[in-house]
Structures are given as structure tokens and as C-alpha cells.
Amino acid sequence: MSDSSTPAGVIVCQDEDVQVKSSLLVEVGDYPIAIVRDSYGKLHAIGDTCSHAEISLSEGDVEDGTIECWAHGSSFDLATGQPLTLPAFEPVPVFALSIHGNDVYVDVTNILNGVSTQ
């Protein structure tokens, strides 16, 4: 039995586009989002800009359920967006992500952790 409903959001990539322990930078509208596959194979969608500085998180290292900003070393929890190490102390937004067939959808109107994108 297949789900015939249309997922919320927009298609940002294909499921196989993001390997384990890696990320992909996409844009929804003008907003940069990191699509990240953690060490366990789960996909996440987080704001791509480090809350400490204007650095792309998608260029950082992925380990377990975190991504590390390559410039200053702050790690962020992929599920909550919370910073786990300094110098960052503000969270990044976490967006609803769904997979329908092979298409990966992100709904930027559904911010799971309530962090503003402004």
C-alpha cells in the first residue's frame, strides 16, 4: 500500500544525493539549507548558516548526530539545532523533512525547533 498524499514543502534533492556522514547545500527561495545524512543514515534539514558567524555548515564534518562548523569548531545537534560547543550559543533552525519515493522534501514553513529564519 503506497501513500498517495503529496508531501508538504518542495523537492530539494534525491535521497541518494546525500551520503552517510555528508551534507548538501540547497536553497529554498533565497534561504540556504543543509541537507545532512548523519552517521546512522537519517536525513536532517537545518539552516546552513552557523549562528556564530556567516559560515556554511554544509561544508563541515558530520559525526553521529552532529555537524561541526569548519571555521570555528562549533558543533550543532542535527535533531534540535542546539549548539553543543562554543563559540556558538544560539541554535540554528531545523526544518521538517520528508522522503516520498526518492524525492526529498523540505517544508520551510514548518520549523521544528521554533528558531526564526530572520
N, C-alpha and C positions, 0 to 999 in steps of 0.2 A: 504494500500500500504506500503510495507516494503522497507527499504533501503538495497540493496544487496551489496553495496560497502564495502570493508574491511577498517576499521578504521586504521589510522596511529598509529604507536607505538607498544607496547607489552602489553599483558594482565598481569595486576598486582594483581587483586583480583576480587571478585564478588561484585556486587552492595550491597548486603545485609551484606557484611563483615564489613562495617563501619556504625556504628550507629550515630544518630544525636548527635552533641557535643562530638565527639570522633575522634580518628585518628588511623591509621595503618601504621607501618613501613614496607616498601617494598624496594627491591633493584632491580635496572635495571642495568645490568652489575655489576659494583662494586660501583655504586652510590646510596646512601641512599635517599629515597624519602618518605615524609609523605603524605599519602592519608587522607585528613581531610574532615569530613562532618560538615559543620557549623551549627549554631543554626536554620537556615532556611531550612536545608535539602540538600543544594547544596554541591557537592563534589569538592575538590580542590587538586592539586598536587603541593607540594612545596619541595624545598631542605630540608632535615631533620636536617641539622646541623645549629645550631644557629650561626649567623655571629659574635657574641661577643666571644663565646668560643665553644669548641668542645662538645656541648651538644645536645642530641637528642630532637628535637622539638616535635616529635610524643608522647613523654611522658608528654607533657604539657597540660594545660587546654584550652579547646575550648569555646569561648564565642562570640556570634553573628558571625561576620566575621573575627575573630582573633584567633590566637593561642599564648599562653604565654609560654616562656621558663621557665621550673620549677626551674632552678638553680639560675638565677639572675633576673627574672621577666620581661625581655623584651617581649613586645607583637609585633606580626607581622600581617599585613593585609594579609589575605589569597588570595585576588584577585591580589594584586600588589607586595607582598613580602616585602613591606616597613616596617621598624621598626617604631612602634608608641610610644615606650617608651625606655628610656635608661636602661642599658648601651649600647645596640646595636645601631649602627648608620649606618651600611651597610645593604642593602636588601639581602634577600635570593632569589634564582631562583624560578620562577613559571612556571610550565610545562603545555603544552596542555594535556587535559584530555578529553576523550570521553567515552560514555557508548553505547555499541552495544549489544542489548539483555540484558543479565545480566552481561556481561563481562565489566570490567573497563580497559580501555587502557590509557597508558601514553606514550607520544612521547617526549623523552628526547632531540631530535634534534630540537624541537620547544619550545624554551624558550620564554614565552610570555612577560616577562619584560626585556629581554636582559641582565640579570645578568649572568656572567660567572660561570661555574661549576668547574673551575680550582682552 
